């Protein structure tokens, strides 16, 4: 049994690019890698002065073409420089833990880093339904990075695997499935 049955099923529904690569090894390297095609260095790019230099990154290109641009992350707004980097990449709106908790309270905090993936992705779906079209949205989920814990109610039902990260990946896969189920009902 795999850890990402939902993500695997998407390969039958959409495009799959088996030779696409993102060069990020740590969470802090995710945004430059995915949004900007910037490889990781010895020092994470978001911590380098060059990260705030002028550039043409995907969110900015799409914003200039009339897209609303949004980045979602269930951690605090300033975590790992995500907010500053997203803005410099052309993201107009950052949706974070603070936004979630202002609407839903603090009960969904994972005790470590931010909001559990399942409720945060449901919040993301509702927020996207209110976002003007066309839009470009990206999200950073929190469960699979360290400390790799899942909500207690899923601890005995999700596959554990050989390493600690496997169960967190399975949880995120389930949360993404629920996000898509909710979002697929939107126009």
Number of C-alpha atoms within 10 A of each C-alpha: 6 10 21 18 13 18 15 13 11 12 11 9 8 8 8 11 8 6 5 6 11 16 15 20 13 10 16 18 23 23 24 24 18 16 19 17 16 18 17 19 12 5 9 19 22 21 14 11 8 10 17 15 9 9 13 11 18 18 27 23 13 17 17 11 10 12 18 21 25 22 22 24 25 30 24 17 18 11 15 16 13 25 22 17 20 24 18 19 24 22 25 16 15 20 20 22 22 17 15 22 17 9 9 12 12 14 10 18 19 18 10 13 17 24 27 26 30 22 18 26 27 19 20 25 20 15 13 17 14 9 15 10 12 12 15 17 17 17 16 16 22 24 27 20 15 13 13 16 23 22 14 8 8 13 14 10 10 17 17 16 14 8 9 15 20 20 26 28 22 25 28 25 20 20 21 20 20 18 21 16 13 14 17 10 8 11 5
